[in-house]
């Protein structure tokens, strides 16, 4: 996979604006250019826990990664 397939991190966002409150194991991951935040979160959590084997409610890893994927990348 080349870097062109991944979204770039937006610069100049505060940690709050970028929703940086993600699990430490997810740091360093970036969404693919074709993914939105939901798809990014589903891919990461699916790789870690197996498809569908994770909670998706408020405050969950899923929600944190989804918001981060939507806000912190361009």
C-alpha positions as CSV (number, residue, x, y, z in Angstrom):
1,X,0.0,0.0,0.0
2,X,1.4,3.4,-0.9
3,X,0.9,6.6,1.0
4,X,-1.4,7.9,-1.7
5,X,-4.1,5.5,-0.6
6,X,-4.2,7.1,2.9
7,X,-5.7,10.4,3.9
8,X,-3.4,13.0,5.2
9,X,-3.7,14.3,8.8
10,X,-5.1,17.8,8.9
11,X,-2.8,20.3,10.5
12,X,-3.7,23.1,12.9
13,X,-6.6,21.3,14.6
14,X,-6.8,21.3,18.4
15,X,-6.8,17.8,19.9
16,X,-10.5,18.4,20.7
17,X,-11.4,19.4,17.2
18,X,-9.5,16.5,15.7
19,X,-11.2,14.1,18.2
20,X,-7.9,12.7,19.2
21,X,-9.2,10.8,22.1
22,X,-8.7,7.4,20.4
23,X,-7.4,4.2,21.9
24,X,-3.6,4.0,21.9
25,X,-3.6,0.9,19.7
26,X,-5.3,2.9,16.9
27,X,-2.8,5.7,16.9
28,X,-0.6,5.7,13.8
29,X,-3.4,4.3,11.7
30,X,-4.9,6.4,8.9
31,X,-8.1,6.0,6.9
32,X,-7.9,5.1,3.3
33,X,-8.8,7.9,0.8
34,X,-11.9,5.9,-0.1
35,X,-13.1,5.5,3.5
36,X,-15.3,7.7,5.7
37,X,-14.9,7.7,9.5
38,X,-17.4,4.8,9.9
39,X,-15.7,2.6,7.4
40,X,-12.3,3.4,9.0
41,X,-13.6,2.5,12.4
42,X,-15.2,-0.7,11.2
43,X,-12.0,-1.8,9.5
44,X,-9.8,-1.2,12.5
45,X,-12.1,-2.7,15.0
46,X,-12.9,-5.6,12.7
47,X,-9.2,-6.4,12.4
48,X,-8.7,-6.2,16.1
49,X,-11.9,-7.9,17.5
50,X,-13.5,-9.5,14.5
51,X,-16.4,-8.1,12.4
52,X,-19.2,-6.9,14.6
53,X,-17.6,-8.0,17.9
54,X,-17.4,-4.6,19.4
55,X,-19.8,-2.0,21.0
56,X,-20.7,1.0,18.9
57,X,-22.5,3.2,21.4
58,X,-21.5,6.7,22.8
59,X,-18.0,6.7,24.2
60,X,-17.1,3.4,22.6
61,X,-13.8,2.9,20.7
62,X,-15.9,2.7,17.6
63,X,-17.4,6.2,18.1
64,X,-14.0,7.7,19.0
65,X,-12.3,6.2,16.0
66,X,-15.2,7.2,13.7
67,X,-15.1,10.8,14.9
68,X,-11.3,10.9,14.6
69,X,-11.5,9.5,11.1
70,X,-14.0,12.1,10.0
71,X,-12.4,15.1,11.6
72,X,-8.7,14.6,11.7
73,X,-8.0,13.7,8.1
74,X,-8.4,15.2,4.7
